[in-house]
Structure formats: structure tokens, C-alpha cells
Amino acid sequence: METRSSSNLPPVATEYNGIDRNAFIFGWTPQAELWNGRLAAIGFVAYLLWDLAGYSVLRDVLHLIGY
């Protein structure tokens, strides 16, 4: 397997702004959207595992407000 430095990336590894797609760049950039999606997926899976373990945020909130 060939390894490359981030300054020598193939054309498919760069986004519209010409920077590595996996770079953690702050602001409204294509990289930020990729990281947002990744972190959202991790959060969703974490909530599903939490719910399967018997802890339900939704059930607890409904119980607190009287439903």
C-alpha cells in the first residue's frame, strides 16, 4: 500500500477548495460538512446503544412532564 503526504494527494482526495477532505478546518467548508456528518453518525449510534442498554432520554423526559 502506498502512502502519500498530505501535500501530494491524488486529485480525488481534494475537495473544491483544494485542501485535503479529512483536514479539520473551522468554518463553512466542505471539510466541516464531512466532519459534521461523521460526528452526527457517531452520536446517533451512541444514542441507539444507550437506548438498548435501557436508558431512554425520551422516556425519561416524558415521565418528567407527566406522560
Phi and psi in degrees as a GROMACS rama.xvg file:
@    title "Ramachandran Plot"
@    xaxis  label "Phi"
@    yaxis  label "Psi"
@TYPE xy
-89.7916  135.285  GLU-2
-110.725  145.164  THR-3
-130.387  151.437  ARG-4
-76.1875  161.554  SER-5
-68.1212  -14.0729  SER-6
-88.5875  -7.80318  SER-7
-122.913  52.4913  ASN-8
-86.3144  147.303  LEU-9
-68.0053  160.231  PRO-10
-57.3294  -30.6807  PRO-11
-74.4186  -13.62  VAL-12
-92.7137  -0.0775748  ALA-13
-109.097  148.779  THR-14
-95.3948  -171.438  GLU-15
-58.9602  -29.932  TYR-16
-88.6947  5.60257  ASN-17
78.3796  12.5507  GLY-18
-110.196  153.445  ILE-19
-50.1302  131.996  ASP-20
-63.9523  -25.3446  ARG-21
-93.7544  1.36755  ASN-22
-67.4382  139.009  ALA-23
-89.3927  95.4367  PHE-24
-114.139  129.79  ILE-25
-79.7748  141.638  PHE-26
118.343  -173.125  GLY-27
-86.3515  83.0708  TRP-28
-128.953  160.455  THR-29
-57.547  -34.2363  PRO-30
-64.1848  -39.1444  GLN-31
-63.3089  -37.055  ALA-32
-67.1653  -38.1675  GLU-33
-63.6306  -46.3598  LEU-34
-65.0774  -37.5266  TRP-35
-61.1173  -44.3884  ASN-36
-64.4324  -41.2896  GLY-37
-63.83  -46.8149  ARG-38
-68.2518  -34.5165  LEU-39
-64.5727  -40.7747  ALA-40
-64.578  -40.5977  ALA-41
-63.2012  -42.9128  ILE-42
-63.7966  -40.436  GLY-43
-64.8034  -44.5285  PHE-44
-65.2645  -39.7798  VAL-45
-62.0839  -41.6417  ALA-46
-65.6411  -40.9676  TYR-47
-61.9879  -42.1349  LEU-48
-65.7499  -39.6981  LEU-49
-60.9513  -43.1547  TRP-50
-67.4612  -40.7088  ASP-51
-65.8836  -26.4908  LEU-52
-76.7945  -6.10768  ALA-53
106.034  -0.724637  GLY-54
-104.144  119.435  TYR-55
-122.125  115.639  SER-56
-63.6181  -44.3266  VAL-57
-62.2844  -44.9285  LEU-58
-63.6842  -41.1747  ARG-59
-65.3692  -40.1311  ASP-60
-66.5507  -43.4056  VAL-61
-63.6689  -35.4987  LEU-62
-66.5219  -39.5535  HIS-63
-66.2357  -34.6633  LEU-64
-91.5505  2.97171  ILE-65
98.9131  14.1497  GLY-66
